[in-house]
Amino acid sequence: MLIYPGGTAFDPTTHGYSLFRNFLSDLGSTTTTSGQSNLVGATLFSTSLVALALALVRCLIALLRLNSTDLVSRVLTRAVVVVGAVACAAIIGIAAAPENHSMAMHIRFTRLACRTLPVASLLMAFATMRDRRFAKRAVVAWAALTLVLAGHAAFMQWGPPIVDDRGLAAQATEQKAFACIALLIFVFLTLEADRAADSVRRAATGKGEEAAGAAPVG
């Protein structure tokens, strides 16, 4: 954001990045609407999206291991992995298709990511609900994340159209609010997953010590 040259959809003369008039995707444009080069910023933006996708893949793998406690949980978690993989591919697609090069493809990938992520989150809510290692607050957090993700997708689809500066401001502002709220919830869920993993490790350690104590001394 700090190195974005400037320019919005309706005013190419602005300087710098506007939280209320620029989308996050504008950071990925190699050339802004003002005609200025944004190659460095676009490279950083694309790299961050790829890193985000890889981090999500790592989370999906960890969740697959953590939630595979029974048949239903395994089915739900594997469904999450499939849907999440599609979302990760869409995120990488967003990075590979800057809006100034292919707006149509950029929008398709964005919509695909926004529509698949709520499904993955909802499935995780059901999987977490069946797992006694997680507190109820984790289920509530997954449900809240699902509502936030679905609300963002709905606002993109049915919110104020971007036909004037007012619609642009509404959509751009909602995007920032959504990103902040979703990030906070996801950090909380990460902490909850760490707590569950710690409880599994403590239980395994306890069983190992019990087995060692019960072993006959020769």
C-alpha positions in Angstrom: 0.0 0.0 0.0 2.8 2.4 0.9 4.4 2.2 -2.6 1.1 2.2 -4.6 1.4 5.1 -7.1 -2.3 6.1 -7.1 -5.4 6.0 -9.2 -8.9 4.7 -8.6 -11.6 3.3 -10.9 -13.2 6.8 -11.2 -10.3 9.1 -10.5 -6.9 8.3 -12.0 -5.4 11.6 -10.6 -5.3 10.4 -6.9 -2.0 9.9 -5.2 -1.2 6.8 -3.1 -3.5 4.1 -1.9 -7.0 5.0 -0.7 -8.5 2.6 1.9 -12.0 3.7 0.9 -11.6 4.0 -2.9 -9.1 1.3 -3.8 -9.5 -2.5 -3.6 -6.9 -4.9 -2.4 -6.7 -6.2 -6.0 -5.6 -2.8 -7.2 -2.3 -3.5 -5.4 -1.7 -6.4 -7.9 -2.1 -4.2 -11.0 1.2 -3.9 -12.8 0.0 -0.6 -14.2 -2.5 1.6 -12.3 -5.4 3.5 -13.7 -3.2 6.6 -13.6 -0.9 4.9 -16.1 2.0 4.6 -13.6 4.0 1.4 -13.2 3.3 -0.7 -10.1 5.5 -3.6 -11.0 7.2 -3.8 -7.6 3.9 -3.6 -5.7 2.3 -6.1 -8.0 5.1 -8.5 -7.4 4.8 -8.2 -3.6 1.0 -8.6 -3.8 1.2 -11.7 -6.0 3.9 -13.2 -3.7 1.8 -12.6 -0.6 -1.3 -14.3 -2.2 0.8 -17.3 -3.2 2.2 -17.4 0.4 -1.4 -17.1 1.7 -2.5 -20.1 -0.4 0.4 -22.2 0.7 -0.3 -21.3 4.3 -3.9 -22.4 3.9 -2.8 -25.7 2.3 -0.6 -26.2 5.4 -3.6 -25.5 7.6 -5.8 -27.9 5.7 -3.2 -30.7 6.1 -3.0 -30.0 9.8 -6.8 -30.0 10.1 -7.0 -33.2 8.2 -4.8 -34.9 10.8 -6.4 -33.2 13.8 -10.0 -33.9 13.0 -9.8 -37.4 11.7 -11.3 -38.9 14.9 -14.3 -40.8 13.5 -15.8 -41.7 10.1 -18.1 -38.6 9.9 -15.4 -36.3 11.0 -13.0 -37.8 8.4 -15.6 -37.3 5.6 -16.3 -33.7 6.7 -12.6 -32.9 7.0 -11.7 -34.4 3.6 -14.5 -32.4 2.0 -13.0 -29.3 3.6 -9.7 -30.2 2.1 -11.2 -30.6 -1.4 -13.2 -27.4 -1.2 -10.2 -25.6 0.4 -7.9 -26.8 -2.3 -10.2 -25.2 -4.9 -10.2 -21.9 -2.9 -6.4 -22.0 -2.8 -6.2 -22.6 -6.5 -8.5 -19.6 -7.0 -6.3 -17.4 -4.8 -3.3 -18.3 -6.9 -5.4 -17.5 -10.0 -6.1 -14.1 -8.6 -2.4 -13.5 -8.2 -1.7 -14.8 -11.8 -4.4 -12.6 -13.4 -3.9 -9.0 -12.5 -7.0 -6.9 -13.0 -5.3 -4.6 -15.5 -4.4 -7.6 -17.7 -7.5 -9.7 -17.5 -10.3 -8.2 -15.4 -12.8 -10.9 -16.4 -10.5 -13.8 -15.2 -9.5 -11.8 -12.1 -13.2 -11.4 -11.2 -13.9 -15.1 -11.9 -11.1 -16.3 -9.6 -12.2 -13.8 -6.9 -15.8 -15.0 -7.0 -14.7 -18.6 -6.9 -12.6 -18.0 -3.8 -15.3 -16.0 -2.1 -17.9 -18.7 -2.8 -15.8 -21.8 -1.8 -14.3 -20.4 1.4 -17.7 -20.1 3.2 -18.5 -23.8 2.3 -15.1 -24.9 3.7 -15.7 -22.9 6.8 -19.2 -24.3 7.3 -17.9 -27.9 6.9 -15.2 -27.1 9.5 -17.9 -25.9 11.9 -19.7 -29.3 11.6 -16.4 -31.2 12.0 -15.4 -29.2 15.0 -18.8 -29.7 16.6 -18.2 -33.5 16.6 -14.8 -33.3 18.1 -14.8 -33.1 21.9 -11.3 -31.8 22.0 -12.6 -28.4 20.8 -14.5 -26.1 23.1 -17.8 -24.7 22.0 -16.2 -21.4 21.4 -14.3 -22.9 18.4 -17.6 -24.0 16.8 -19.0 -20.6 17.4 -15.9 -19.0 15.8 -16.2 -21.3 12.7 -19.9 -20.4 12.4 -19.0 -16.7 12.7 -16.3 -17.0 10.1 -18.8 -18.7 7.8 -21.3 -15.8 8.2 -18.5 -13.2 7.6 -17.3 -15.0 4.4 -20.8 -15.6 3.1 -21.8 -12.0 3.9 -18.8 -10.7 2.0 -19.7 -12.8 -1.0 -23.3 -11.6 -0.8 -22.2 -8.0 -0.6 -20.0 -8.4 -3.6 -22.9 -9.9 -5.6 -25.8 -7.8 -4.4 -24.3 -4.8 -2.7 -24.1 -1.3 -4.3 -22.9 -1.7 -7.9 -19.6 -0.1 -8.8 -21.1 2.3 -11.3 -20.1 5.5 -9.4 -17.9 6.7 -6.7 -20.5 6.0 -4.0 -20.7 2.3 -5.0 -16.9 2.1 -5.2 -16.5 3.5 -1.7 -19.1 1.0 -0.3 -17.5 -2.0 -1.8 -13.9 -1.0 -1.1 -14.7 -0.2 2.5 -16.7 -3.4 3.1 -13.7 -5.4 1.7 -11.4 -3.9 4.3 -13.8 -4.5 7.2 -14.3 -8.0 6.0 -10.6 -8.7 5.8 -9.9 -7.4 9.3 -12.8 -9.3 10.9 -12.0 -12.6 9.1 -8.3 -12.3 10.0 -9.1 -11.8 13.7 -11.4 -14.9 13.7 -8.9 -17.0 11.9 -6.1 -16.1 14.4 -8.5 -17.1 17.2 -9.2 -20.4 15.4 -5.5 -21.0 15.0 -5.0 -20.6 18.7 -7.9 -23.0 19.4 -6.3 -25.6 17.0 -3.0 -25.2 18.9 -4.8 -25.9 22.2 -6.4 -29.0 20.8 -3.1 -30.2 19.4 -1.5 -29.6 22.8 -4.2 -31.7 24.5 -3.5 -34.5 22.1 0.2 -34.4 22.8 -0.3 -34.3 26.6 -2.7 -37.3 26.4 -0.2 -39.2 24.3 2.6 -38.3 26.7 0.5 -39.4 29.7 -0.3 -42.8 28.1 3.3 -43.3 27.3 4.3 -42.6 30.9 1.6 -44.9 32.2 2.8 -47.7 29.9 6.4 -47.2 31.0 5.3 -47.3 34.7 3.3 -50.4 34.2 6.1 -52.3 32.5 7.7 -55.0 34.6 11.1 -54.2 36.0 13.6 -57.0 35.2 
